[in-house]
């Protein structure tokens, strides 16, 4: 077996003990080449020379996102070429959804002897993609705030970022359509048609964000559908209650939250920030996402 192991040099992890532990375990069963990349261009160059090697990512959700984008740009993203993941991020939400071990040696064993699991991805009309979750609005603001604390606080940074974001915004007038239909709450009657403020829109193939918060608790990463979550919890009291309920997945039962499933999701309206797997884009006023079923695969435990 021949592997190309991708490590994020910009994050300063190339000499980390967990990285070395993973590499030691991988080298026991494979011919390993390591590519320590510091930016998007270096990552694309590395995967363009993949040859007959299997790609392995040592890192978190952001690193996996970046690697999949690079594989896609290089034209080598293929469910027949499974990606290995050794989780080493702050949140590791995709790894959690897939049941991947967090111990580096155990994760390396899955890379060497695991079975491929075909997965969906979400592609947008601006050339981007997501492998776990996209969230629009307060979730993107929360991620940006959390970045300031991640190095010092770890996973605690995510709820702290959410708390800061939650007191600084009251939503945006957004129109949300799922498979060509405006998102309408069947029981409460409200519609995300641009006439009311939306606190957050999420398009998810994975179940959790922020290190385990079950944003889309019923999402399945390989069923060809996205779990779409729309929140109109825009008053100060509602925002706080929504944030508290999100911690254990009870937010989906709130009357100001709508959960739908679909293959295409579009929003338009006020300029708002968008977060795709931790990659934040500011000031977006319209975007469409489409689910691509089984567009790639990951090695998971047998």
MIPA-79100 format. One record per atom (N, C-alpha, C): atom name; x, y, z; residue number from 0. Coordinates in steps of 0.05 Angstrom, whole numbers, plus 5000, padded with zeros to 4 digits. Layout:
CA|X|Y|Z|NUM
...
***
This chain:
N|5017|4976|5000|0
CA|5000|5000|5000|0
C|5018|5025|5000|0
N|5010|5045|4984|1
CA|5025|5070|4982|1
C|5007|5093|4989|1
N|5017|5110|5007|2
CA|5001|5132|5018|2
C|5014|5159|5014|2
N|4998|5179|5009|3
CA|5006|5207|5010|3
C|4993|5219|5034|3
N|5008|5226|5054|4
CA|4997|5237|5079|4
C|4999|5267|5078|4
N|4977|5280|5081|5
CA|4975|5309|5080|5
C|4974|5321|5108|5
N|4992|5339|5114|6
CA|4994|5351|5140|6
C|4994|5381|5136|6
N|4980|5396|5153|7
CA|4978|5425|5150|7
C|5001|5438|5164|7
N|5021|5446|5148|8
CA|5045|5459|5160|8
C|5039|5486|5171|8
N|5019|5499|5160|9
CA|5011|5526|5169|9
C|5001|5525|5198|9
N|4990|5502|5206|10
CA|4979|5500|5233|10
C|5001|5492|5253|10
N|5025|5488|5244|11
CA|5047|5481|5261|11
C|5045|5453|5273|11
N|5034|5434|5258|12
CA|5029|5407|5269|12
C|5048|5386|5259|12
N|5067|5394|5242|13
CA|5083|5374|5229|13
C|5101|5359|5248|13
N|5108|5370|5270|14
CA|5125|5357|5290|14
C|5110|5350|5315|14
N|5084|5351|5314|15
CA|5067|5344|5337|15
C|5070|5314|5344|15
N|5068|5308|5369|16
CA|5071|5280|5378|16
C|5050|5262|5366|16
N|5025|5272|5364|17
CA|5004|5255|5353|17
C|5008|5250|5323|17
N|5019|5270|5309|18
CA|5025|5266|5281|18
C|5047|5244|5278|18
N|5068|5246|5294|19
CA|5089|5226|5293|19
C|5079|5198|5300|19
N|5060|5197|5320|20
CA|5049|5171|5327|20
C|5033|5159|5304|20
N|5018|5176|5290|21
CA|5003|5166|5267|21
C|5022|5157|5245|21
N|5042|5173|5239|22
CA|5061|5166|5218|22
C|5076|5141|5224|22
N|5083|5137|5249|23
CA|5097|5112|5257|23
C|5079|5088|5252|23
N|5054|5090|5259|24
CA|5035|5068|5255|24
C|5030|5063|5226|24
N|5028|5084|5210|25
CA|5023|5081|5181|25
C|5047|5068|5167|25
N|5071|5076|5176|26
CA|5095|5065|5163|26
C|5099|5035|5168|26
N|5086|5025|5189|27
CA|5088|4996|5194|27
C|5074|4980|5173|27
N|5054|4992|5159|28
CA|5039|4977|5140|28
C|5038|4988|5112|28
N|5053|5010|5107|29
CA|5051|5023|5081|29
C|5076|5039|5074|29
N|5079|5044|5049|30
CA|5100|5062|5039|30
C|5088|5090|5041|30
N|5100|5107|5058|31
CA|5088|5133|5064|31
C|5105|5156|5054|31
N|5092|5174|5039|32
CA|5103|5200|5032|32
C|5087|5221|5046|32
N|5102|5240|5059|33
CA|5089|5262|5073|33
C|5091|5288|5058|33
N|5068|5301|5055|34
CA|5067|5328|5043|34
C|5058|5348|5064|34
N|5076|5364|5073|35
CA|5069|5385|5093|35
C|5063|5411|5077|35
N|5038|5418|5075|36
CA|5030|5441|5058|36
C|5021|5464|5075|36
N|5027|5488|5065|37
CA|5021|5512|5081|37
C|4999|5529|5069|37
N|4990|5523|5045|38
CA|4969|5539|5033|38
C|4955|5522|5011|38
N|4934|5534|5000|39
CA|4918|5520|4980|39
C|4933|5512|4956|39
N|4952|5529|4946|40
CA|4967|5523|4923|40
C|4986|5499|4927|40
N|4999|5498|4951|41
CA|5016|5476|4957|41
C|5000|5450|4960|41
N|4977|5452|4971|42
CA|4960|5428|4974|42
C|4951|5417|4947|42
N|4943|5435|4929|43
CA|4935|5426|4903|43
C|4958|5414|4888|43
N|4982|5425|4890|44
CA|5005|5414|4877|44
C|5011|5386|4888|44
N|5009|5383|4914|45
CA|5014|5357|4927|45
C|4996|5335|4916|45
N|4970|5341|4915|46
CA|4951|5320|4907|46
C|4951|5315|4877|46
N|4961|5335|4862|47
CA|4963|5332|4833|47
C|4983|5311|4826|47
N|5003|5306|4845|48
CA|5023|5286|4841|48
C|5017|5260|4856|48
N|4991|5255|4861|49
CA|4982|5233|4877|49
C|4991|5206|4865|49
N|4989|5203|4839|50
CA|4996|5178|4826|50
C|4980|5155|4837|50
N|4993|5133|4845|51
CA|4980|5110|4855|51
C|4978|5110|4886|51
N|4983|5132|4898|52
CA|4982|5134|4927|52
C|4954|5141|4937|52
N|4946|5131|4960|53
CA|4920|5137|4972|53
C|4923|5162|4990|53
N|4906|5182|4987|54
CA|4908|5206|5004|54
C|4899|5201|5033|54
N|4915|5211|5051|55
CA|4909|5210|5080|55
C|4912|5238|5091|55
N|4892|5246|5106|56
CA|4892|5273|5118|56
C|4896|5270|5148|56
N|4917|5283|5159|57
CA|4920|5285|5188|57
C|4911|5313|5196|57
N|4888|5315|5208|58
CA|4877|5342|5215|58
C|4848|5340|5222|58
N|4836|5364|5225|59
CA|4808|5366|5232|59
C|4790|5370|5208|59
N|4766|5379|5213|60
CA|4746|5383|5192|60
C|4756|5403|5171|60
N|4770|5424|5180|61
CA|4780|5444|5161|61
C|4801|5432|5142|61
N|4818|5415|5153|62
CA|4839|5402|5137|62
C|4827|5382|5117|62
N|4806|5368|5126|63
CA|4793|5349|5108|63
C|4779|5365|5085|63
N|4765|5386|5093|64
CA|4752|5403|5073|64
C|4772|5413|5052|64
N|4795|5423|5062|65
CA|4815|5434|5043|65
C|4826|5412|5025|65
N|4831|5388|5036|66
CA|4841|5366|5020|66
C|4821|5357|4999|66
N|4796|5355|5006|67
CA|4776|5347|4987|67
C|4773|5368|4965|67
N|4774|5393|4972|68
CA|4773|5414|4951|68
C|4797|5412|4933|68
N|4821|5406|4944|69
CA|4845|5403|4927|69
C|4843|5379|4909|69
N|4833|5357|4920|70
CA|4829|5333|4903|70
C|4809|5338|4881|70
N|4788|5354|4887|71
CA|4768|5361|4867|71
C|4780|5378|4845|71
N|4796|5398|4853|72
CA|4808|5416|4834|72
C|4828|5401|4816|72
N|4842|5382|4828|73
CA|4861|5366|4812|73
C|4848|5345|4795|73
N|4822|5341|4798|74
CA|4807|5322|4781|74
C|4811|5293|4791|74
N|4819|5289|4816|75
CA|4824|5262|4825|75
C|4805|5255|4849|75
N|4785|5271|4854|76
CA|4765|5264|4874|76
C|4747|5242|4863|76
N|4748|5219|4875|77
CA|4734|5196|4864|77
C|4727|5177|4887|77
N|4701|5168|4888|78
CA|4694|5149|4910|78
C|4710|5123|4909|78
N|4722|5117|4885|79
CA|4738|5094|4883|79
C|4766|5097|4894|79
N|4773|5122|4902|80
CA|4798|5127|4915|80
C|4793|5138|4943|80
N|4788|5120|4963|81
CA|4780|5129|4989|81
C|4801|5145|5004|81
N|4792|5165|5019|82
CA|4809|5182|5034|82
C|4812|5171|5062|82
N|4836|5170|5073|83
CA|4840|5163|5101|83
C|4841|5188|5118|83
N|4830|5186|5142|84
CA|4829|5210|5160|84
C|4840|5201|5187|84
N|4860|5216|5196|85
CA|4870|5214|5224|85
C|4861|5240|5238|85
N|4840|5239|5254|86
CA|4829|5264|5265|86
C|4849|5277|5284|86
N|4854|5303|5279|87
CA|4871|5318|5296|87
C|4862|5348|5297|87
N|4836|5352|5298|88
CA|4826|5379|5298|88
C|4814|5385|5326|88
N|4803|5409|5327|89
CA|4790|5417|5352|89
C|4762|5404|5355|89
N|4747|5404|5332|90
CA|4720|5393|5333|90
C|4718|5364|5324|90
N|4731|5357|5302|91
CA|4729|5330|5290|91
C|4701|5320|5286|91
N|4684|5338|5276|92
CA|4655|5330|5274|92
C|4651|5309|5253|92
N|4664|5311|5230|93
CA|4660|5290|5209|93
C|4670|5263|5220|93
N|4693|5263|5233|94
CA|4703|5238|5245|94
C|4683|5226|5264|94
N|4670|5243|5280|95
CA|4650|5233|5299|95
C|4627|5221|5285|95
N|4617|5234|5264|96
CA|4595|5223|5249|96
C|4601|5196|5237|96
N|4626|5192|5229|97
CA|4635|5167|5215|97
C|4645|5146|5235|97
N|4647|5153|5261|98
CA|4656|5134|5280|98
C|4686|5129|5279|98
N|4701|5148|5270|99
CA|4730|5145|5269|99
C|4743|5149|5296|99
N|4762|5133|5303|100
CA|4775|5136|5330|100
C|4792|5161|5330|100
N|4794|5174|5354|101
CA|4810|5198|5357|101
C|4839|5192|5364|101
N|4844|5168|5374|102
CA|4872|5160|5380|102
C|4887|5158|5353|102
N|4910|5171|5351|103
CA|4924|5171|5325|103
C|4932|5143|5315|103
N|4941|5126|5333|104
CA|4949|5099|5324|104
C|4925|5083|5316|104
N|4903|5085|5330|105
CA|4878|5071|5323|105
C|4867|5081|5297|105
N|4868|5108|5293|106
CA|4859|5119|5267|106
C|4876|5110|5244|106
N|4903|5107|5249|107
CA|4921|5097|5228|107
C|4914|5069|5221|107
N|4906|5053|5241|108
CA|4898|5025|5235|108
C|4874|5024|5217|108
N|4855|5043|5220|109
CA|4832|5044|5203|109
C|4840|5051|5174|109
N|4859|5069|5172|110
CA|4869|5076|5145|110
C|4881|5052|5131|110
N|4895|5035|5147|111
CA|4908|5012|5135|111
C|4889|4989|5129|111
N|4869|4986|5146|112
CA|4852|4962|5144|112
C|4822|4968|5143|112
N|4814|4993|5140|113
CA|4786|5000|5140|113
C|4772|4994|5114|113
N|4747|4999|5114|114
CA|4731|4995|5090|114
C|4720|5021|5079|114
N|4719|5025|5053|115
CA|4710|5051|5042|115
C|4680|5055|5046|115
N|4673|5079|5055|116
CA|4645|5087|5057|116
C|4640|5110|5038|116
N|4624|5106|5017|117
CA|4618|5128|4999|117
C|4602|5150|5014|117
N|4609|5175|5009|118
CA|4596|5198|5022|118
C|4587|5218|5003|118
N|4566|5233|5011|119
CA|4556|5255|4995|119
C|4574|5280|5001|119
N|4573|5299|4983|120
CA|4583|5325|4989|120
C|4563|5346|4978|120
N|4566|5370|4988|121
CA|4549|5392|4980|121
C|4566|5412|4964|121
N|4557|5417|4940|122
CA|4572|5435|4922|122
C|4555|5460|4917|122
N|4569|5484|4918|123
CA|4554|5508|4914|123
C|4559|5520|4886|123
N|4543|5541|4879|124
CA|4545|5553|4853|124
C|4567|5574|4851|124
N|4584|5576|4871|125
CA|4607|5594|4870|125
C|4633|5579|4869|125
N|4632|5553|4865|126
CA|4656|5537|4863|126
C|4665|5524|4888|126
N|4650|5527|4910|127
CA|4658|5515|4935|127
C|4644|5489|4940|127
N|4652|5476|4962|128
CA|4639|5451|4970|128
C|4641|5448|5001|128
N|4626|5429|5011|129
CA|4627|5423|5040|129
C|4623|5393|5043|129
N|4638|5382|5062|130
CA|4637|5354|5068|130
C|4621|5347|5093|130
N|4615|5368|5109|131
CA|4601|5363|5134|131
C|4577|5382|5138|131
N|4582|5408|5137|132
CA|4560|5427|5142|132
C|4566|5454|5132|132
N|4546|5467|5122|133
CA|4547|5496|5115|133
C|4527|5509|5133|133
N|4535|5531|5146|134
CA|4515|5546|5161|134
C|4518|5576|5154|134
N|4495|5589|5152|135
CA|4492|5616|5143|135
C|4481|5633|5166|135
N|4493|5656|5171|136
CA|4482|5674|5192|136
C|4497|5671|5218|136
N|4482|5667|5239|137
CA|4494|5667|5266|137
C|4515|5645|5269|137
N|4511|5623|5256|138
CA|4531|5601|5258|138
C|4558|5609|5246|138
N|4558|5624|5224|139
CA|4582|5633|5212|139
C|4596|5654|5230|139
N|4580|5672|5242|140
CA|4591|5691|5260|140
C|4603|5677|5284|140
N|4590|5657|5294|141
CA|4600|5642|5318|141
C|4626|5629|5311|141
N|4629|5617|5287|142
CA|4654|5605|5280|142
C|4677|5625|5278|142
N|4671|5648|5267|143
CA|4691|5669|5266|143
C|4700|5678|5294|143
N|4681|5681|5312|144
CA|4688|5688|5339|144
C|4704|5666|5353|144
N|4696|5641|5348|145
CA|4710|5618|5361|145
C|4739|5616|5352|145
N|4745|5624|5328|146
CA|4773|5623|5318|146
C|4792|5638|5336|146
N|4782|5659|5349|147
CA|4799|5676|5366|147
C|4807|5661|5391|147
N|4792|5640|5398|148
CA|4797|5627|5424|148
C|4805|5597|5421|148
N|4804|5586|5397|149
CA|4809|5557|5393|149
C|4835|5548|5404|149
N|4857|5563|5398|150
CA|4883|5554|5406|150
C|4886|5552|5437|150
N|4873|5571|5451|151
CA|4875|5571|5480|151
C|4854|5553|5494|151
N|4830|5552|5482|152
CA|4808|5539|5497|152
C|4799|5513|5485|152
N|4807|5506|5461|153
CA|4799|5481|5449|153
C|4769|5482|5442|153
N|4755|5460|5448|154
CA|4726|5458|5441|154
C|4709|5478|5456|154
N|4719|5488|5479|155
CA|4703|5508|5494|155
C|4700|5534|5477|155
N|4718|5538|5457|156
CA|4716|5561|5440|156
C|4690|5562|5425|156
N|4679|5539|5418|157
CA|4655|5539|5401|157
C|4630|5550|5415|157
N|4623|5541|5440|158
CA|4600|5553|5453|158
C|4605|5582|5461|158
N|4631|5589|5466|159
CA|4637|5617|5472|159
C|4633|5634|5448|159
N|4642|5625|5425|160
CA|4637|5640|5400|160
C|4607|5643|5394|160
N|4592|5622|5399|161
CA|4563|5623|5395|161
C|4550|5643|5413|161
N|4559|5644|5438|162
CA|4548|5663|5457|162
C|4553|5692|5449|162
N|4578|5697|5440|163
CA|4585|5724|5431|163
C|4568|5732|5406|163
N|4567|5713|5387|164
CA|4551|5719|5363|164
C|4522|5723|5369|164
N|4512|5708|5388|165
CA|4483|5708|5394|165
C|4474|5735|5405|165
N|4492|5750|5418|166
CA|4484|5776|5429|166
C|4489|5799|5411|166
N|4501|5793|5387|167
CA|4509|5815|5369|167
C|4492|5816|5344|167
N|4473|5798|5341|168
CA|4457|5799|5317|168
C|4428|5790|5323|168
N|4409|5800|5307|169
CA|4381|5793|5310|169
C|4370|5781|5284|169
N|4388|5772|5266|170
CA|4379|5759|5242|170
C|4380|5776|5217|170
N|4372|5763|5195|171
CA|4373|5775|5169|171
C|4348|5767|5153|171
N|4337|5785|5137|172
CA|4314|5778|5120|172
C|4323|5760|5096|172
N|4319|5734|5098|173
CA|4328|5715|5078|173
C|4305|5700|5066|173
N|4307|5694|5041|174
CA|4288|5676|5028|174
C|4303|5649|5025|174
N|4290|5628|5034|175
CA|4303|5601|5033|175
C|4284|5583|5017|175
N|4296|5569|4998|176
CA|4281|5550|4982|176
C|4295|5523|4983|176
N|4279|5502|4986|177
CA|4289|5474|4986|177
C|4276|5459|4964|177
N|4291|5449|4945|178
CA|4281|5436|4921|178
C|4260|5453|4907|178
N|4265|5479|4905|179
CA|4248|5497|4890|179
C|4224|5508|4905|179
N|4221|5501|4930|180
CA|4198|5510|4945|180
C|4207|5527|4969|180
N|4193|5549|4974|181
CA|4199|5565|4998|181
C|4196|5549|5023|181
N|4214|5552|5042|182
CA|4214|5538|5067|182
C|4191|5549|5084|182
N|4171|5532|5089|183
CA|4147|5540|5105|183
C|4144|5521|5128|183
N|4140|5531|5152|184
CA|4135|5514|5175|184
C|4107|5504|5174|184
N|4102|5478|5173|185
CA|4075|5467|5169|185
C|4057|5472|5193|185
N|4069|5472|5217|186
CA|4052|5475|5241|186
C|4048|5504|5250|186
N|4069|5520|5247|187
CA|4068|5548|5256|187
C|4060|5568|5235|187
N|4063|5560|5210|188
CA|4054|5578|5188|188
C|4073|5598|5178|188
N|4096|5602|5192|189
CA|4114|5623|5183|189
C|4130|5612|5159|189
N|4139|5630|5142|190
CA|4154|5623|5118|190
C|4179|5640|5116|190
N|4202|5626|5109|191
CA|4227|5641|5104|191
C|4226|5651|5075|191
N|4209|5671|5070|192
CA|4204|5681|5043|192
C|4217|5709|5039|192
N|4234|5717|5058|193
CA|4246|5743|5056|193
C|4232|5765|5071|193
N|4209|5758|5082|194
CA|4193|5778|5096|194
C|4199|5778|5126|194
N|4212|5757|5136|195
CA|4219|5755|5164|195
C|4248|5750|5167|195
N|4259|5756|5191|196
CA|4288|5752|5195|196
C|4294|5723|5202|196
N|4316|5713|5191|197
CA|4325|5686|5196|197
C|4351|5688|5213|197
N|4352|5674|5234|198
CA|4377|5674|5251|198
C|4398|5657|5238|198
N|4390|5634|5227|199
CA|4409|5615|5217|199
C|4396|5596|5196|199
N|4412|5591|5175|200
CA|4405|5570|5156|200
C|4428|5550|5156|200
N|4423|5524|5158|201
CA|4444|5504|5156|201
C|4437|5483|5136|201
N|4457|5475|5121|202
CA|4455|5454|5101|202
C|4475|5433|5108|202
N|4466|5410|5117|203
CA|4484|5390|5130|203
C|4482|5362|5118|203
N|4505|5350|5114|204
CA|4505|5321|5109|204
C|4515|5307|5134|204
N|4530|5321|5151|205
CA|4539|5310|5177|205
C|4520|5319|5199|205
N|4521|5306|5221|206
CA|4502|5311|5243|206
C|4510|5333|5262|206
N|4536|5338|5265|207
CA|4544|5357|5286|207
C|4563|5378|5275|207
N|4565|5400|5291|208
CA|4585|5421|5286|208
C|4597|5428|5313|208
N|4619|5444|5312|209
CA|4630|5455|5336|209
C|4638|5435|5357|209
N|4648|5412|5349|210
CA|4657|5392|5368|210
C|4636|5376|5380|210
N|4613|5372|5366|211
CA|4593|5354|5376|211
C|4565|5365|5380|211
N|4561|5391|5375|212
CA|4534|5402|5377|212
C|4516|5390|5355|212
N|4494|5377|5361|213
CA|4478|5362|5341|213
C|4460|5381|5326|213
N|4472|5397|5308|214
CA|4456|5416|5292|214
C|4436|5403|5275|214
N|4443|5380|5262|215
CA|4425|5365|5245|215
C|4425|5336|5255|215
N|4413|5330|5277|216
CA|4416|5304|5290|216
C|4408|5280|5274|216
N|4390|5284|5254|217
CA|4381|5262|5237|217
C|4395|5261|5210|217
N|4415|5278|5206|218
CA|4430|5278|5180|218
C|4444|5251|5176|218
N|4444|5242|5152|219
CA|4458|5217|5144|219
C|4477|5225|5121|219
N|4503|5219|5124|220
CA|4522|5230|5105|220
C|4523|5216|5078|220
N|4506|5195|5074|221
CA|4508|5181|5049|221
C|4481|5173|5037|221
N|4460|5189|5044|222
CA|4433|5182|5035|222
C|4424|5199|5011|222
N|4442|5217|5001|223
CA|4435|5233|4978|223
C|4419|5258|4984|223
N|4414|5263|5010|224
CA|4398|5287|5018|224
C|4413|5303|5039|224
N|4408|5329|5038|225
CA|4418|5347|5059|225
C|4396|5351|5080|225
N|4405|5353|5105|226
CA|4387|5362|5126|226
C|4388|5392|5127|226
N|4365|5405|5125|227
CA|4364|5434|5123|227
C|4351|5445|5148|227
N|4365|5462|5163|228
CA|4355|5473|5188|228
C|4352|5503|5185|228
N|4328|5514|5190|229
CA|4323|5542|5189|229
C|4313|5551|5216|229
N|4326|5572|5227|230
CA|4317|5582|5253|230
C|4309|5611|5250|230
N|4286|5618|5262|231
CA|4277|5646|5263|231
C|4276|5656|5292|231
N|4293|5644|5309|232
CA|4294|5651|5337|232
C|4310|5677|5340|232
N|4297|5700|5334|233
CA|4312|5725|5331|233
C|4310|5744|5355|233
N|4291|5740|5373|234
CA|4291|5758|5397|234
C|4313|5749|5415|234
N|4320|5767|5434|235
CA|4342|5761|5452|235
C|4337|5735|5469|235
N|4312|5733|5478|236
CA|4305|5709|5494|236
C|4305|5684|5477|236
N|4294|5686|5453|237
CA|4293|5663|5435|237
C|4321|5654|5426|237
N|4339|5674|5421|238
CA|4366|5666|5414|238
C|4380|5651|5436|238
N|4377|5660|5460|239
CA|4389|5645|5483|239
C|4378|5618|5486|239
N|4351|5615|5483|240
CA|4338|5589|5486|240
C|4346|5570|5463|240
N|4348|5581|5439|241
CA|4357|5565|5416|241
C|4385|5554|5421|241
N|4403|5572|5430|242
CA|4431|5563|5435|242
C|4433|5541|5456|242
N|4417|5544|5477|243
CA|4417|5524|5498|243
C|4406|5497|5488|243
N|4385|5499|5472|244
CA|4372|5474|5462|244
C|4390|5460|5442|244
N|4407|5476|5427|245
CA|4424|5464|5407|245
C|4445|5445|5419|245
N|4452|5449|5443|246
CA|4473|5433|5456|246
C|4465|5404|5457|246
N|4439|5398|5459|247
CA|4431|5369|5460|247
C|4411|5362|5438|247
N|4409|5379|5418|248
CA|4392|5372|5395|248
C|4363|5378|5399|248
N|4355|5390|5421|249
CA|4326|5395|5425|249
C|4316|5420|5410|249
N|4334|5435|5397|250
CA|4326|5458|5382|250
C|4307|5451|5359|250
N|4309|5426|5349|251
CA|4292|5419|5326|251
C|4263|5417|5334|251
N|4256|5416|5360|252
CA|4229|5415|5369|252
C|4217|5443|5374|252
N|4233|5464|5371|253
CA|4223|5491|5376|253
C|4205|5500|5354|253
N|4184|5517|5360|254
CA|4166|5527|5339|254
C|4179|5546|5320|254
N|4203|5558|5328|255
CA|4216|5576|5310|255
C|4239|5563|5295|255
N|4239|5536|5294|256
CA|4259|5521|5279|256
C|4244|5502|5260|256
N|4254|5502|5235|257
CA|4242|5484|5215|257
C|4265|5466|5204|257
N|4259|5440|5202|258
CA|4278|5421|5191|258
C|4266|5408|5167|258
N|4280|5410|5145|259
CA|4271|5398|5119|259
C|4294|5381|5108|259
N|4288|5365|5088|260
CA|4308|5349|5074|260
C|4305|5354|5044|260
N|4328|5356|5031|261
CA|4326|5361|5002|261
C|4353|5358|4988|261
N|4352|5361|4962|262
CA|4376|5358|4945|262
C|4387|5385|4936|262
N|4371|5406|4937|263
CA|4380|5432|4929|263
C|4369|5453|4948|263
N|4387|5471|4957|264
CA|4379|5492|4976|264
C|4390|5519|4965|264
N|4372|5539|4965|265
CA|4379|5566|4956|265
C|4371|5586|4977|265
N|4388|5606|4981|266
CA|4380|5629|4997|266
C|4387|5655|4982|266
N|4371|5676|4987|267
CA|4377|5702|4976|267
C|4367|5723|4996|267
N|4377|5747|4994|268
CA|4368|5769|5011|268
C|4391|5786|5021|268
N|4391|5792|5046|269
CA|4412|5809|5058|269
C|4439|5795|5057|269
N|4460|5812|5055|270
CA|4487|5801|5055|270
C|4493|5789|5083|270
N|4503|5764|5083|271
CA|4507|5750|5107|271
C|4532|5732|5104|271
N|4544|5724|5127|272
CA|4567|5707|5126|272
C|4560|5678|5123|272
N|4577|5663|5109|273
CA|4572|5635|5103|273
C|4596|5619|5113|273
N|4591|5597|5127|274
CA|4613|5580|5138|274
C|4610|5552|5126|274
N|4630|5544|5110|275
CA|4630|5517|5099|275
C|4652|5501|5112|275
N|4645|5483|5130|276
CA|4666|5467|5144|276
C|4687|5483|5158|276
N|4679|5507|5167|277
CA|4699|5524|5181|277
C|4711|5545|5163|277
N|4706|5544|5137|278
CA|4717|5564|5118|278
C|4696|5586|5115|278
N|4701|5609|5126|279
CA|4681|5631|5128|279
C|4684|5650|5104|279
N|4662|5656|5091|280
CA|4660|5676|5070|280
C|4641|5698|5079|280
N|4650|5723|5077|281
CA|4634|5745|5086|281
C|4617|5758|5064|281
N|4594|5768|5072|282
CA|4578|5785|5055|282
C|4566|5772|5030|282
N|4555|5748|5034|283
CA|4543|5734|5011|283
C|4513|5740|5011|283
N|4502|5748|4988|284
CA|4473|5755|4987|284
C|4456|5734|4972|284
N|4469|5713|4961|285
CA|4454|5692|4948|285
C|4473|5668|4944|285
N|4462|5644|4947|286
CA|4478|5621|4943|286
C|4460|5597|4939|286
N|4468|5578|4922|287
CA|4454|5553|4918|287
C|4473|5530|4923|287
N|4463|5510|4937|288
CA|4478|5485|4942|288
C|4463|5462|4931|288
N|4478|5443|4920|289
CA|4466|5418|4910|289
C|4481|5394|4923|289
N|4467|5374|4930|290
CA|4479|5350|4941|290
C|4489|5332|4918|290
N|4514|5324|4919|291
CA|4525|5304|4900|291
C|4528|5278|4915|291
N|4510|5259|4909|292
CA|4510|5233|4924|292
C|4535|5217|4918|292
N|4547|5206|4939|293
CA|4569|5188|4937|293
C|4591|5199|4919|293
N|4599|5224|4923|294
CA|4619|5237|4907|294
C|4647|5231|4915|294
N|4650|5221|4940|295
CA|4677|5213|4950|295
C|4673|5192|4971|295
N|4694|5182|4982|296
CA|4692|5161|5002|296
C|4714|5164|5023|296
N|4708|5153|5047|297
CA|4727|5154|5070|297
C|4730|5126|5081|297
N|4754|5119|5089|298
CA|4759|5093|5102|298
C|4749|5094|5131|298
N|4731|5075|5137|299
CA|4719|5074|5164|299
C|4724|5047|5176|299
N|4719|5044|5202|300
CA|4724|5018|5215|300
C|4705|4996|5203|300
N|4716|4972|5200|301
CA|4701|4950|5190|301
C|4680|4941|5210|301
***
